[in-house]
Amino acid sequence: MSSIQPPLSMLPPGPLERGPRADGHGAPHAWLRLAPPALQGALVALVGRDTRSLALTSAQRLSHFPASPLVAISWYRGLDAGLIGDSASGPCWRPFAAPVVISGSQSHPTVSWAPSTGRGYMACFNADAAQALFGFDLTAIQDRFVPAAELLGAQWAPLWDALLASEDDALLSVLENHLAVPWQAWQGRTGAQPSLRQMGRHWVERLAWKAQQWSGVHSTRHVERRIKSFSGRSLREWQSLVRTEDLFFAARDRYEAGQPLDWAGLAQSQGFADQAHMNRATKRITGFSPGEFALRFIMDESFWMYRLWV
């Protein structure tokens, strides 16, 4: 991706800079919607954020995201979004250079930024469902953000065009109109949709089931290679990610109940070897220690996505 400079009046911040939560004057500027029945098991959630009415500082335009097993389609209206990181010469901003991008599972936390306000959306899919629907190789998009047109070609252009042209209340219908028939034809699962808290665990359980199937005819090492080839990383790495997500939900429940965050107790209850193990896992997934993450979750605008994920 090429590097283009934002306007001098809005230089990119460092990825760890902090900006307080924005005042939306009572109106929510970010939302999350679960999948309609026809896409349950494929679409995990649809997320949107509209910052046009907000006077945001450079740091408030940051968005933090954790390492994740999900595949996401992201599209932008009025935004030149991209990833931001540190370099020897200062903050380095890499715009996506496309209005619609697809990202694979992320083994490290990511930070995005945009020099302008506007609207951004993200449709999050279970990885195996995205592979079935769109036919791409999961390992080819792991830890990458790829222009949708480059990855999938012209046959999916009607979907991208409809997403870019539709208002918020029509987006789920657009996804359903384009994806429900191929999804149901491919596998036709039934039953209630699991909660967001269960999604990652269900994906890891499916991988473990595949590993058990393959172990009957392959060596342990060969099974490990097949899991990594199929999903982009080892089963142990996926299990670590899910355990850390469980920690997030447990800590959030305690915070919302007005209880103190007992990190040592949480480490023990969530299956970590000790608090140091929990600290390392949390930093690997989110980029922050548990204590700093909790502070930013409460106070920083850039943690809006974490506050939506319930």
Secondary structure as the mmCIF struct_conf table of DSSP 4:
data_model
#
loop_
_struct_conf.conf_type_id
_struct_conf.id
_struct_conf.beg_label_comp_id
_struct_conf.beg_label_asym_id
_struct_conf.beg_label_seq_id
_struct_conf.end_label_comp_id
_struct_conf.end_label_asym_id
_struct_conf.end_label_seq_id
HELX_LH_PP_P HELX_LH_PP_P1 GLN A 5 PRO A 7
TURN_TY1_P TURN_TY1_P1 LEU A 8 SER A 9
BEND BEND1 MET A 10 MET A 10
HELX_LH_PP_P HELX_LH_PP_P2 LEU A 11 GLY A 14
TURN_TY1_P TURN_TY1_P2 PRO A 15 LEU A 16
STRN STRN1 PRO A 20 PRO A 20
HELX_LH_PP_P HELX_LH_PP_P3 ARG A 21 ALA A 22
TURN_TY1_P TURN_TY1_P3 HIS A 25 GLY A 26
BEND BEND2 ALA A 27 ALA A 27
BEND BEND3 HIS A 29 HIS A 29
STRN STRN2 ALA A 30 LEU A 34
HELX_LH_PP_P HELX_LH_PP_P4 ALA A 35 PRO A 36
HELX_RH_3T_P HELX_RH_3T_P1 PRO A 37 LEU A 39
TURN_TY1_P TURN_TY1_P4 GLN A 40 ALA A 42
STRN STRN3 LEU A 43 ASP A 50
TURN_TY1_P TURN_TY1_P5 ARG A 52 SER A 53
TURN_TY1_P TURN_TY1_P6 SER A 58 SER A 58
HELX_RH_3T_P HELX_RH_3T_P2 ALA A 59 ARG A 61
STRN STRN4 SER A 63 PHE A 65
STRN STRN5 SER A 68 SER A 68
BEND BEND4 PRO A 69 PRO A 69
STRN STRN6 VAL A 71 ARG A 77
BEND BEND5 GLY A 78 GLY A 78
STRN STRN7 GLY A 82 SER A 87
TURN_TY1_P TURN_TY1_P7 ALA A 88 SER A 89
STRN STRN8 GLY A 90 PRO A 95
BEND BEND6 ALA A 98 PRO A 99
STRN STRN9 VAL A 100 SER A 103
STRN STRN10 GLN A 106 GLN A 106
BEND BEND7 SER A 107 HIS A 108
STRN STRN11 THR A 110 TRP A 113
BEND BEND8 PRO A 115 SER A 116
STRN STRN12 ARG A 119 PHE A 125
HELX_RH_AL_P HELX_RH_AL_P1 ALA A 127 PHE A 134
HELX_RH_AL_P HELX_RH_AL_P2 LEU A 138 ILE A 141
TURN_TY1_P TURN_TY1_P8 GLN A 142 ASP A 143
STRN STRN13 PHE A 145 PRO A 147
HELX_RH_AL_P HELX_RH_AL_P3 ALA A 148 LEU A 152
HELX_RH_3T_P HELX_RH_3T_P3 ALA A 154 TRP A 156
HELX_RH_AL_P HELX_RH_AL_P4 ALA A 157 ALA A 165
BEND BEND9 SER A 166 SER A 166
HELX_RH_3T_P HELX_RH_3T_P4 ASP A 168 ALA A 170
HELX_RH_AL_P HELX_RH_AL_P5 LEU A 171 TRP A 186
TURN_TY1_P TURN_TY1_P9 GLN A 187 GLN A 187
BEND BEND10 GLY A 191 GLY A 191
HELX_LH_PP_P HELX_LH_PP_P5 ALA A 192 SER A 195
HELX_RH_AL_P HELX_RH_AL_P6 LEU A 196 SER A 215
TURN_TY1_P TURN_TY1_P10 GLY A 216 VAL A 217
BEND BEND11 HIS A 218 HIS A 218
HELX_RH_AL_P HELX_RH_AL_P7 THR A 220 SER A 231
BEND BEND12 GLY A 232 ARG A 233
HELX_RH_AL_P HELX_RH_AL_P8 LEU A 235 GLU A 256
TURN_TY1_P TURN_TY1_P11 ALA A 257 GLY A 258
HELX_RH_AL_P HELX_RH_AL_P9 TRP A 263 SER A 269
TURN_TY1_P TURN_TY1_P12 GLN A 270 GLY A 271
BEND BEND13 ALA A 273 ASP A 274
HELX_RH_AL_P HELX_RH_AL_P10 GLN A 275 THR A 286
BEND BEND14 GLY A 287 PHE A 288
HELX_RH_AL_P HELX_RH_AL_P11 PRO A 290 MET A 299
STRN STRN14 ASP A 300 ASP A 300
HELX_RH_3T_P HELX_RH_3T_P5 GLU A 301 PHE A 303
HELX_RH_AL_P HELX_RH_AL_P12 TRP A 304 LEU A 308
#
